[in-house]
Amino acid sequence: MQLNLCKKLRIDPDIKQRLYISPPFGNYISTPVTTSVRGSYTWHFRPGVIKQFLKTVRPIEGGYVNRMGLRNPGIRNILLNSHDVFSIVGMDEKEWDYIYDYLPNTTKLEINIGCPNSWGMCFTKEHLKKYVDKFPNIIMKFSPKISLDDIRSYHDSGITQLHLSNSLPTERGGVAGAQQKEFNLPLLEKVRVLLPHSFIIAGGGIYTIEDAKDYMNVGADGYSLSTVWFNPLKGIKLVRQIKEEILEKKTIGEKNDLQLRPIS
């Protein structure tokens, strides 16, 4: 069950497609102006989410670190819907096949190949082709250490919505926050130059409106909020600020220039 926050905000489809709540918070929180991303889900049930959270999630300077290990109920044990995005991870090649066969083609999908706790490289070119053919407008979530050549390859194969990025892999676990943002800003700027017509979702270290504007200035189209939701009041405030100070102004400007890129 999701907690619906910011109920007084008017639903705006244009802004909903540009402002996301990332897992695990997207499993529990929704607002009228954000799209919740749920997951990440594997094929099999992976128990121990509460134990692993209490054991491994720790605050660090500028963010958080975790070794959650993709604990989740499994994609078959949740209720699918048409408004949330579902983030998926295959732990081996067969899992990618099982998930592909199981999900209806109306599912809004994020393919997570950037998780430090997964084996994302078992997602093959054959998987990519059939997923792109079945599911329209897939979001691909990358590692902050992915190469530009790999991003171009995925884009040329039909992935035009790029999420930069997942948590930063370190010896301590996956790091989310300021360190992640240090990797993502130059990466996003390079990807914007390389692929000017792609839709880029910025994620990592967005705790203030200034963080979001830093990403805006290097070419972000959308924004994904995650660990800011450890403080729901701060998350609600940031959603309002991004909506009013970035997305509403950007949408108006794009409509005036007749240059709004389709993203759905």
C-alpha positions in Angstrom: 0.0 0.0 0.0 1.3 3.5 -0.9 0.9 6.6 1.2 -0.5 9.4 -0.9 1.3 12.7 0.0 0.8 16.2 -1.3 -2.9 15.6 -1.9 -3.6 19.3 -2.5 -1.3 19.4 -5.6 -3.2 19.3 -8.9 -2.5 16.3 -11.1 -0.4 17.4 -14.1 0.4 14.6 -16.6 3.4 16.5 -18.1 5.1 16.9 -14.7 4.3 13.3 -13.6 6.4 12.1 -16.5 9.3 14.2 -15.4 9.4 13.6 -11.6 9.9 10.2 -10.1 10.1 8.5 -6.7 12.7 5.8 -6.9 12.7 2.5 -5.1 12.4 1.5 -2.4 10.4 4.7 -1.5 8.3 4.4 -4.6 6.9 1.2 -3.2 5.3 3.2 -0.3 4.9 6.8 -1.4 2.9 8.5 -4.2 1.9 12.1 -5.0 -0.4 13.7 -7.6 2.6 15.1 -9.5 5.1 12.2 -9.3 5.4 8.8 -10.9 6.3 6.1 -8.3 8.9 3.5 -9.4 8.3 0.2 -7.6 10.9 -2.5 -7.1 13.4 -3.5 -8.0 11.8 -6.9 -8.5 13.4 -10.2 -9.4 11.7 -13.3 -10.6 12.0 -15.2 -7.3 11.1 -14.0 -3.8 14.3 -12.8 -2.0 13.5 -12.7 1.8 15.0 -10.6 4.6 14.2 -7.0 3.5 13.6 -5.6 7.1 16.6 -7.5 8.6 18.9 -6.4 5.8 17.7 -2.8 6.0 18.4 -2.6 9.7 21.7 -4.4 9.3 23.2 -2.5 6.3 21.6 0.9 5.7 23.7 3.6 7.3 24.0 7.4 7.0 27.3 8.7 5.7 28.5 12.1 4.9 26.2 13.5 2.1 24.1 10.4 1.8 23.6 6.7 2.7 25.2 3.3 2.1 23.5 -0.1 1.9 24.0 -3.7 1.1 20.3 -4.6 0.7 21.0 -7.3 -1.9 17.7 -6.8 -3.8 15.4 -8.2 -1.1 11.9 -8.2 -2.6 8.7 -10.3 -2.8 9.3 -11.3 -6.5 7.5 -9.8 -9.5 4.8 -12.6 -9.4 3.7 -11.7 -5.9 2.8 -8.1 -6.4 -0.2 -6.4 -8.0 0.6 -4.7 -11.3 -1.1 -1.5 -12.3 -1.1 1.0 -15.2 0.2 4.1 -13.5 3.4 3.1 -11.6 6.7 2.1 -13.2 8.0 -1.3 -12.3 11.7 -1.7 -12.0 13.0 -5.2 -12.8 16.3 -7.1 -12.4 17.2 -10.6 -13.7 19.7 -12.4 -11.5 20.5 -14.7 -14.4 19.6 -15.0 -18.1 16.6 -17.3 -17.4 15.1 -14.8 -15.0 15.1 -12.1 -17.7 13.2 -14.6 -19.9 10.7 -15.5 -17.2 10.0 -11.9 -16.4 9.6 -11.1 -20.1 7.0 -13.8 -20.6 5.1 -13.0 -17.4 4.6 -9.2 -17.7 1.8 -7.9 -20.0 3.0 -5.5 -22.7 1.1 -2.6 -21.1 3.5 -2.6 -18.1 5.5 0.6 -17.6 9.0 -0.8 -17.2 12.4 0.2 -15.9 15.2 -2.2 -16.6 17.7 -1.9 -13.8 21.2 -3.0 -15.0 23.0 -0.6 -12.7 22.4 -2.1 -9.3 25.6 -2.9 -7.3 23.7 -5.8 -5.8 22.8 -7.5 -9.1 24.3 -9.3 -12.1 23.0 -6.8 -14.7 25.4 -7.9 -17.4 23.5 -11.1 -17.9 21.0 -8.9 -19.7 22.0 -9.8 -23.3 21.5 -8.2 -26.7 18.8 -10.8 -27.4 17.0 -9.8 -24.2 17.3 -6.1 -25.1 15.8 -6.6 -28.6 12.7 -8.5 -27.4 12.1 -6.2 -24.4 12.2 -3.1 -26.6 9.8 -4.8 -29.1 7.3 -5.8 -26.4 7.4 -2.8 -24.0 7.1 0.7 -25.3 9.2 3.5 -23.7 11.3 1.4 -21.5 13.5 3.3 -19.0 17.0 1.9 -18.6 18.7 2.5 -15.2 22.5 2.6 -15.5 25.5 2.4 -13.1 27.3 5.8 -12.7 30.4 4.0 -14.0 28.9 3.0 -17.3 30.8 3.9 -20.5 29.5 6.3 -23.1 30.0 3.6 -25.7 27.6 1.3 -23.8 25.0 4.0 -23.4 25.1 4.8 -27.1 24.8 1.1 -27.9 21.6 0.8 -25.7 20.2 4.0 -27.2 20.8 2.8 -30.8 19.0 -0.5 -29.9 15.9 1.5 -28.9 16.4 2.7 -25.4 15.6 6.4 -25.4 14.8 7.0 -21.7 18.0 6.9 -19.7 18.1 7.0 -15.9 21.5 8.2 -14.6 22.0 6.6 -12.3 21.8 3.8 -9.7 23.9 3.9 -6.5 27.6 4.1 -6.7 29.3 0.7 -6.1 31.9 0.8 -3.4 33.5 -1.7 -1.0 31.1 -0.6 1.7 28.0 -1.2 -0.6 25.9 1.0 -2.8 26.4 4.7 -2.0 23.6 7.1 -2.7 24.0 10.9 -2.3 26.6 13.5 -2.8 29.3 11.0 -4.0 26.9 9.7 -6.6 26.1 13.2 -7.8 29.8 13.9 -8.3 29.9 11.0 -10.9 26.5 11.8 -12.4 26.9 15.4 -13.3 29.8 15.1 -15.7 28.3 11.8 -17.0 24.9 13.4 -17.7 26.5 16.4 -19.4 28.4 14.1 -21.8 25.4 12.0 -22.5 23.3 15.1 -23.3 25.9 16.1 -25.9 26.2 12.6 -27.3 22.4 11.9 -27.5 20.7 15.3 -27.6 17.2 13.8 -28.3 17.2 11.2 -25.5 15.1 11.7 -22.4 17.5 11.8 -19.4 16.3 11.2 -15.8 18.7 12.5 -13.2 19.0 10.6 -10.0 21.5 10.7 -7.1 22.1 13.2 -4.4 19.0 15.3 -5.0 18.2 16.7 -1.6 17.7 20.4 -2.3 16.4 22.5 -5.2 20.0 23.5 -5.8 20.9 19.9 -6.5 18.0 19.6 -9.0 19.1 22.8 -10.7 22.7 21.5 -11.0 21.3 18.6 -12.9 19.0 20.8 -15.0 22.0 22.9 -16.0 23.8 19.9 -17.5 20.7 18.8 -19.5 18.4 16.7 -17.3 14.8 16.3 -18.5 13.4 14.5 -15.4 14.3 14.0 -11.8 14.3 10.9 -9.6 14.1 11.4 -5.8 15.1 8.6 -3.4 16.8 8.9 0.0 15.4 12.4 0.5 12.3 10.5 1.5 13.9 9.3 4.7 12.5 12.7 5.7 9.0 12.8 4.1 8.5 16.5 5.0 11.7 17.4 3.1 10.6 15.2 0.2 7.3 16.9 0.0 8.9 20.3 0.0 11.4 19.3 -2.7 8.6 18.0 -4.9 6.8 21.3 -4.7 10.0 23.3 -5.4 11.0 21.2 -8.5 7.5 21.4 -9.8 7.3 25.2 -9.4 10.9 26.3 -10.0 11.9 23.9 -12.8 9.3 21.8 -14.4 6.4 24.3 -14.8 8.8 26.9 -16.2 10.5 24.3 -18.5 7.1 23.0 -19.8 5.9 26.5 -20.6 9.2 27.4 -22.3 9.2 24.2 -24.4 5.6 24.8 -25.5 6.4 28.3 -26.5 9.3 27.0 -28.6 7.3 24.1 -30.0 10.1 21.8 -29.1 8.6 19.5 -26.4 10.1 16.0 -26.9 7.5 13.1 -26.7 8.3 10.9 -23.7 5.3 8.6 -23.6 
